[in-house]
Amino acid sequence: MATFLAKTEPSEYSFSQLVRDKKGIWDGVRNHEAKRNLGLMSAGDRVLIQHTGNKPAVVGVAVVSRAAFADPKDAAWLAVELTPEFELDQAVPLAALRSDPLLSAGLYLKRSRLSVVPVTSEQFRKIIKLGGRKKPNGPPLKAPARSATRQSR
């Protein structure tokens, strides 16, 4: 199982919207390196979701529920379907990633303009540890209901 980090502008499509929708299509990626990273994703891979904008921070974890397929808006590009797994107890801000020796070496900081990047399993676990895991109320978040389309990156 591989691990990744995907960025989104919360005003376009936030992690909380993904949780409400139960699953969403992560599309609109228009960078060749990010496209290649989407193509590496397989069903079951885990993805850290980072909000961008004024307060950039990792806020939750999703699971790839459908591996890369043609972007519905432009078949020359790729998309994946994500299902939310859990929200972090506290957002992990970019400053925390930069200040940690293990996390500061991450591709998400070195290639910060990429919207989808691989993350090592050690980095993934460390970010989860920093943020903590919220316990979902009711049934687990993994049960998909209806699809939502994620807007451009």
GULUMLUM-514415 format. One record per residue: residue in three letters; x, y, z of N, C-alpha, C in turn. Coordinates in steps of 0.1 Angstrom, whole numbers, plus 5000, padded with zeros to 4 digits. Example, Ala and Ser with C-alpha at 12.3 -4.5 7.8 and 13.67 -1.06 7.14 Angstrom:
BEGIN
ALA513249435078512349555078513249675078;SER512849785071513749895071512950005079;
This chain:
BEGIN
MET500949885000500050005000500950125000;ALA500650214991501450344990500650454997;THR501450565000500850675007501150804999;PHE500250894999500351024991499851134999;LEU500051254994499451384999498851454988;ALA497651494989496851564979496451704985;LYS496551804977496251944981494951984975;THR494152064983492952124978492752254984;GLU492152344977491752474982490352454989;PRO490252475002489052445009487852515005;SER488052634998486852704993486252634981;GLU487152554974486652484962486052344966;TYR486852274974486352144979487152104991;SER486552115003487252085015487151935019;PHE487951905029487851765034486551745041;SER485951845047484651825054483551795043;GLN483751855031482851835020482951685016;LEU484151635015484451495011483751405021;VAL483851435034483251355044481751355042;ARG481151475040479651485038479251405025;ASP480051405015479751345002479951195003;LYS480751145012481151005014482150955004;LYS482251014993483350984983483351094973;GLY484451114966484551224956485551194946;ILE485351244934486351234923487351344924;TRP488651304926489751394927490251424913;ASP489751534907490151554893490651704891;GLY490851744879491251874876492751904878;VAL493551794880495051804881495551834867;ARG496351944865496851984852498352014853;ASN499051914858500451924859500951774856;HIS501951764847502351634842502951544854;GLU503651604862504251534874503151484883;ALA502251574886501151534895500251434888;LYS500051444875499351334868499951204869;ARG501351204868502051074870501851024884;ASN501851104894501651064908500151004909;LEU499151074903497851014903497850874897;GLY498550854886498650724879499250614888;LEU500050654898500650554907499650504918;MET498550574920497650544930496850414927;SER496650334937495950204935494850204946;ALA493750134943492750124953493350074966;GLY492950134977493450094991494550184995;ASP495250264986496250354990495650464999;ARG496450515008496050625017496550755013;VAL495750855015496050995010495851095022;LEU496951165025496751285034496151395026;ILE495151465032494551575025494951705032;GLN495551785023496151915028495252035022;HIS494752115031494152235027495252335023;THR494952415012495952515009495252655012;GLY495852765007495252895010495952965022;ASN495153035029495653125040496253045051;LYS495652925054496152845065496452705060;PRO497552685053497852555047498152455058;ALA497452335058497652235068497052105064;VAL497551995069497051865066495851845076;VAL494651805071493451805079492851665080;GLY493151575071492451445072493151345063;VAL492551225063493051105056491951045048;ALA492251015035491250945026491950825021;VAL491050735015491550615009491150614994;VAL492050574986491750564971490750444970;SER489550474965488550374963488350334949;ARG488950414940489050374926490350434920;ALA491150344915492450384909492250474898;ALA493350534893493350634882492550594870;PHE491750694865490950674853490950814846;ALA490450814834490450944827489651044834;ASP490151164835489451274841488151304833;PRO487051304840485751324833485651464825;LYS486451554829486451694823487451704811;ASP488451614811489451614800490151484800;ALA489851394791490351254791491851244789;ALA492551354786493951354785494651354799;TRP493851384809494351384823493751274831;LEU494151254843493751154852492951204864;ALA492151114870491451144883491451014891;VAL491151024904490950904912489750934920;GLU489150834926488050844935488550824949;LEU488250914958488650904972487450894981;THR487650814992486750805003487350845016;PRO486650935023487350985036487450865046;GLU488650865052488850775063488650835077;PHE489350945080489151015092489751155092;GLU489251235100489751375102490751375113;LEU491751455112492751475122492151555134;ASP492551525146492051595158492451745157;GLN493651765152494051905149494851905136;ALA494552015129495252035116496752045118;VAL497551985109499051995110499452095100;PRO499852215105500252325097501552305090;LEU501752375079502952365071504152395079;ALA504052485089505152525097505652405105;ALA504752315110505052195117505852095108;LEU505452085095506052005086507552055084;ARG507652185082508952245079509952225091;SER509352225103510252225115510652085120;ASP510051985114510451845118511451795108;PRO512551735113513651685104513151585094;LEU512351485099511851385090510851445079;LEU509951535084508951585075509551695066;SER510551765070511051875062511751825049;ALA512051695048512651635036511651595026;GLY510351605029509251555021509151635007;LEU508751554997508551614984507451714984;TYR506451704993505351804994505951944998;LEU507151955004507752085006508752114995;LYS509452024991510452044980509852084967;ARG508652024964507952044951506552094955;SER506552204963505352254969504252294959;ARG504552314947503552354937502752234932;LEU503252114935502551994930501351964939;SER500151934933498951904941498851764945;VAL499651674940499651534944501051484944;VAL501551434956502851384957502851254966;PRO503851164963504051054972504651094985;VAL504351024996504751045009505350915014;THR506450915021506950785027506050745038;SER506050615041505150565052505550625065;GLU506850645067507350715079506750855081;GLN506850935070506251065070504751065072;PHE504150975066502650955067502350935082;ARG502950835088502650805102503050925112;LYS504050995109504451105117503451215116;ILE502951245104501951355103500651305110;ILE500251185109499051135117499251145132;LYS500451115136500851125151500751275155;LEU501251365147501151505151499651555151;GLY498851515142497451555142496551485151;GLY496851355154495851275161494751235153;ARG494051135157492951075149491651095156;LYS490751175149489351185155488651055154;LYS487951025164487050905164485750945157;PRO485350875146484150915139482950875148;ASN481850955147480650925154479850835145;GLY479250735150478450645141479250545133;PRO478750505121479450415113480750465108;PRO481750385104482950425099482750515086;LEU483650605083483550685072483750615059;LYS484250495059484650425047483450385038;ALA482250385043481150335035480750445025;PRO481050425012480650535002479150534999;ALA478650654996477250674993477050724979;ARG477350854977477250914964478550984960;SER478651004947479851064942479751214942;ALA480851284943480951424942482151454933;THR482151564925483251594917484151704923;ARG485451674924486351774930486751864918;GLN486851994921487152094911488652104909;SER489052184899490352194895491452224905;ARG492652184903493752204912494652304906;
